[in-house]
Amino acid sequence: MRIGEIAAVVGVTPRAIRHYHHVGLLPEPERLANGYRAYTVRDAVLLARVRRLTELGLSLDEVRDVLGDDAGRDLADVLEELDADLARQEAEIRARRERLAALLAATQPGAGDEVAPGGVLSPGLAALLAKAPETGSPAARKDREHLELLDAAGGGEALYAALGPLAADPAVLALYERLDALHGAAADDPRIPQLAEDLVAAVPDEVFAVIPAGGPVAPGFKEALLAEYEPAQAEVVRRVMEAFMERGRG
């Protein structure tokens, strides 16, 4: 058989066969006097095995392990590993579809403010924000934006769950209002120490159990965050962040 004929028999393309030769997956057959490759039935069987294994999702390196003379791994071992990998992918796809379903539901009329402007929220953060009472506080809006940033980076589900009681507490609004009231104040305003202390005291202990010792921030994030606030407000936030990091280490 010539390359076009064996390709038709097995159901692959001549280009794929040439690639298998190039990467050493399929041995080069003997050539006729005219230079054409002469494929045998054995070549067709081997090529058919390559096709079946690649259709199962094995990489060419894994196929080589299976088909090699020294067979680095048994076929059963490779297929079991592939099955486990497919199961992980299936779980990831299911989780993504659940998230998509929640986001679609959040876009329906009457769903409330669960979709962030210019983006979307994870179900965990959407559920957390749904517990928070309505407010026009600029400080509260900033907190929400910071949570959205954490949400985009992933891994905030445990924190959202721990913050649930705090988000639902109406008393938190008074703390936001006190922070808003520092608009235009200097960094040595006498209201700063007590407000920072009250903000730290309001955070449940469970929150600190899910915050890394160094705080949930990347290098440079702390400085960028503080730059968003006016002097007195930035001083409050700085003290709160330092207290969080200290309690997290404890």
Summary of the structure (lengths in Angstrom):
residues: 250
radius of gyration: 30.2
end to end distance: 74.1
largest distance: 96.9
contacts: 635
relative contact order: 0.06
helix: 64%
strand: 1%
